[in-house]
Amino acid sequence: MRGETKVTYLKNDKVKLVMSGDEYKNLLKGNNELKEAVQMMHECHTIYLNDLGKLETLEWRMQQNLGFMRRKDRPYGGYVLSNHPEADS
């Protein structure tokens, strides 16, 4: 399920994002969970599975809510912008 975020590419290398308040709050939650996970890794010099799950959830939220796309030729590689010529539609 893709997020309902609308991505508009403007002139001068600017981007306009329009998303629901809930999607925006989920990104904030993910940002706070990322901060907690990184802080725990610094303090304990280890990573817990719970923190790894938070990082995976944040990756998914960012991809869905910000409209990032996988490359056509690399389904397990990194993401590209939705207007990239190699973006998988």
ZISULCOR-V810476 format. One record per residue. N is the residue number from 1. RES is the residue in one letter. SS is DSSP state (hx for helix, st for strand, lp for the rest). Layout:
# ZISULCOR-V810476
N|RES|SS, N|RES|SS
This chain:
# ZISULCOR-V810476
1|M|lp, 2|R|lp, 3|G|lp, 4|E|lp, 5|T|lp, 6|K|st, 7|V|st, 8|T|st, 9|Y|st, 10|L|st, 11|K|lp, 12|N|lp, 13|D|lp, 14|K|st, 15|V|st, 16|K|st, 17|L|st, 18|V|st, 19|M|lp, 20|S|lp, 21|G|hx, 22|D|hx, 23|E|hx, 24|Y|hx, 25|K|hx, 26|N|hx, 27|L|hx, 28|L|hx, 29|K|hx, 30|G|hx, 31|N|hx, 32|N|hx, 33|E|hx, 34|L|hx, 35|K|hx, 36|E|hx, 37|A|hx, 38|V|hx, 39|Q|hx, 40|M|hx, 41|M|hx, 42|H|hx, 43|E|hx, 44|C|hx, 45|H|lp, 46|T|lp, 47|I|lp, 48|Y|lp, 49|L|hx, 50|N|hx, 51|D|hx, 52|L|hx, 53|G|hx, 54|K|hx, 55|L|hx, 56|E|hx, 57|T|hx, 58|L|hx, 59|E|hx, 60|W|hx, 61|R|hx, 62|M|hx, 63|Q|hx, 64|Q|hx, 65|N|hx, 66|L|hx, 67|G|lp, 68|F|lp, 69|M|st, 70|R|st, 71|R|st, 72|K|lp, 73|D|lp, 74|R|st, 75|P|st, 76|Y|st, 77|G|st, 78|G|st, 79|Y|st, 80|V|st, 81|L|lp, 82|S|lp, 83|N|lp, 84|H|lp, 85|P|lp, 86|E|lp, 87|A|st, 88|D|lp, 89|S|lp
